Every structure is written in structure tokens, then in C-alpha cells.
Amino acid sequence: MKHTLAAVCGATLLIISAHRLPAPILEEKPSPTEAPSKPKSAPAKHKSRDSSDSSSITRFDGTWRATFSTKNKFGSTFSNTKTPIIKDGTAVYIGELTSTLASGKRWSDLPVPYNSVSPIYKKATERAIDAKAEGSNLRIRWPGWRLTDWTPKTIPSFLFKNWVGQPTRSLCILSGEQLISTDGKQSLTYTRVR
């Protein structure tokens, strides 16, 4: 009985492990009439004039995103989505904010009748002035974001006139699928989405 059980267990292990083994490698031999092919050489890499390796900038190419929510002392919530898009040495930033009033509260920065509107969505964008390699990192100069969209449209745009950003510089550090951006005072970590 023990020998039969051992044989069955051994056969089962062989069958289970067989499907995990890689397929055999078969090399085709050229026919006597074919000339052997020459291996293709890789294209030569060249550096840009500013002596920074262009591939160091393209490592940052992609769509990066950070999302987070905060709540003020009155209970109103603010959902943020920040999306930098870096491609071919240029960068665009999209910031989205959805503000939702707590029950029975009013916005202090909007006049009647708009101070009770909720939720309010705002979208800001900016295009980088420049993006340059700085060692293994990327330095981006931003001109300051501007409001480009909002809802509901019943709120006049001039009520958001103070919703603009200041020029900044950010240093971007790549860490796997994460991009850490810092202006020297605060940092934000983005995750690659594309």
C-alpha cells in the first residue's frame, strides 16, 4: 500500500511540475543555400548640445497623478487631483478641485446667492516655461496656474479672479513608478498612470 501511494504521489508531482517547465529551445539551422544573417547593430546614442543625456529627460515622460482630500474646521471637504503630464522635455500641469460644503454652512469667499452652491468644481492648468535635466533629476519652471474651467457655470468667472498660482520651480525625482516633486518647502508624490 505504501509503495502504491508513493508511486501515485511521485507521478502526480511529475505531472504537476511538467506544465511549469519551459518549452525546449529549438534552433533553426540555415539551409545550405542561405547565407548566415549578420546581427543588427544598435543605433548609436548621441547627446544633446547641453551635454545632458536626452534619455534622462525621457525617463520622466508619462502622465502622473496624485489625489487626496482634506476637510476644514467647519466640515467642508476638498477633493484634489493633481496631474502633471511630461513628454519630450515639456510639461503641462492640470489641477482639479471639488469643494463640497458641510450641511448648513456657507462659503466665506463667495457672495450671496453663490455662497451656498455645492459642490463647486475648479480646474486650473499651466504649461512649463522649461524642463531641464539636473543630474539624474528634472527641474521644471512653472509660470503659475490659471483657472480654465469650473462648474456650475451659474457662478460668474470673475468671482474666481483670485484663483491663480504664482511662478514656481520644482525638482522632480524619479523613484520607480513614482515621481516626487518638491519646491523646497513642500513635496508631493505622484504615481504614473500612463
Secondary structure, DSSP 8 states (H G I E B T S, - for coil): -HHHHHHHHHHHHHHHHHTTS----------TTS--------------TTSS-HHHHHTT-EEEEEEEEEE-TTS-EEEEEEEEEEETTEEEEEEEEEEE--TT---TTS-TTGGG---EEEEEEEE-SEEEEETTEEEEEE---EEEEEE-TTS-GGGGTT-B---EEEEEEEETTEEEEE-SS-EEEEEE--
